[in-house]
């Protein structure tokens, strides 16, 4: 149950993102801070841990294969190919927050608690992802595919400046556009798991954002490996948060223990070619 403490004033960027879609009053429905610890932990364990590891492994493979430079060079030599993806730079920065806020506002205005909860799920997924990718950018120092002569760009594509704030928080690895947008649409799709239109829109939006960040302004916004890593990380977090909110919104009641008659099963058996009838009993 959402608590009144979710409505306290928060000063951090993460809290500002999450507090917007909160109920700001006691409610029987989960708010943006509900189950935060559990969702955070589960976003980095089990199969999700494999996705985060895959983000690191794919980056190493792509960098070593030279694909980061190849993709950048292609869009630099063919800037018109990336024209359709250019709006993604501005749209992708705002879309996750606008999605969460719009769902919350619409749900409140139409008295549809499920839509409000969907907005809270998106907000939590985006908040976790934003904090995560900013921490990674702060410590990996991955430069953007710009700022050096093209003759040096191939070596530049293999550069990481590990440390603290050696590459800033705006550019870098992983792509924040891909991670937050993927987290937003995947959490929404997981929450509305039976909605085929949302599922289709999820793939279309992530695909457009992917194309946009690697092609924008002649391939100068993000490396291919940044986009791949951001997609995998955002998917892990978005799926976990969306599933968690769906389960809390529609809890599955505990099944009624089977009666003794339901625990007894009869089945045919054949021992030494002699037919018979066997019986088994479920004890637990």
Secondary structure, 3 states (H helix, E strand, C coil): CECHHHHCCCCCHHHHHHHHCCCCCCECCCCCCCCHHHHHHHCCCCHHHHHHHHHHHHHHHHHHHCHHHHHHHHHHHCHHHHHHHCCHHHHHHHHHHHHHHHHHHHHHHCCCHHHHHHHHHHHHHHHHHHHHHHHHHHHHCCCCCCCCCHHHHHHHCCCCCCCCCCCCCCCCCCCHHHHHHHHHHHHHHHHCCCCHHHHHHHHHHHHHHHHHHHHHHHHCCCCHHHHHHHHHHHHHHHHHHHHHHHHHHCCCCCCCCCCHHHHEEEEEEEECCEEEEEEEECCC
